[in-house]
Amino acid sequence: MKRKKRDYIWIAVFALLTGFAIPWALWGASTTIIGLPIWLWWHIAVMLIASVSFSIFTRGAWDRGMAIDPQEVKADD
């Protein structure tokens, strides 16, 4: 199966999210912001970005690679 440019973009997005999920550079950091450690803020930010990315993915690319015709499956809006 030939991959389209859009597939590679989504692969890169999810690879980056996976790579940045663990705050490697912040291990051992004792800095706090509003009473929470900075590594926790990092985790919150990554989870928000992941949520937005997954939301966009489900709306536009969920059927990628499943041989589903988007015209056949229409969402009730």
N, C-alpha and C positions, 0 to 999 in steps of 0.2 A: 504494500500500500504506500502510495506516495504522500508524504506529509506536506501540508501547506505551511506557509510562513506563519499563519495564525497559531498553528499547533506548536511551533517552536517558541513562539512568544509566551504561550501559556506554560510550556515546560520550563522556560527560564524564570517566569514569575514564581512558580511554585518551588523551584530549586532555590531561588534567592530567599523566599520566605522560610524554607526549611533551614538554610544556612544561617540566617540571622535569628532564628528562634532562640538560640542559646547565646546569651551575651558574653562571649568569650573574653572580650576586652575588659569587662567590668567585674570579673571574678576578683574578689578581695577588696573591691572598692567599698569604702565606708561612707561615702557621700549620701546624704539624705535630702529629699525635696518634699516639702509639706509632710514631713514625718515618715515618709516611706523611702526605703533604699532605692538608689538609682537603678539597680538591676530590675527591680519590680516595675518601675516606670517603663523601662525598656520592654519588658514582657507585655505590659498593657498596650503599648504602642504597636508592637508586632501583632498582637491579637486583633487589634482594631484594623490594621492594614490587611491582615489575613481575612477578616470577616468581610471587608469591602471587596477584596479581590475575589473571594468565593462567591459573593453575591453577583458580581459582574460575570463571573464564569458561568454560573447557573443560568443566567438570563441569555447569554449569547453563545456559549460554547459547550454546554452540557452534553449535547448529542454528538460531539466530535468523535469520529471513529466508530460510531455505532450503526452507520448506514441508515440513519433515520432521515427522512425527508421532512424538513421543518414546515413545509406547506401542508403535509398530511396531519401533523400534530399541532393544532392551534390551541393556545391557552384561552380560557374564557376571561376576557377583560371586562 
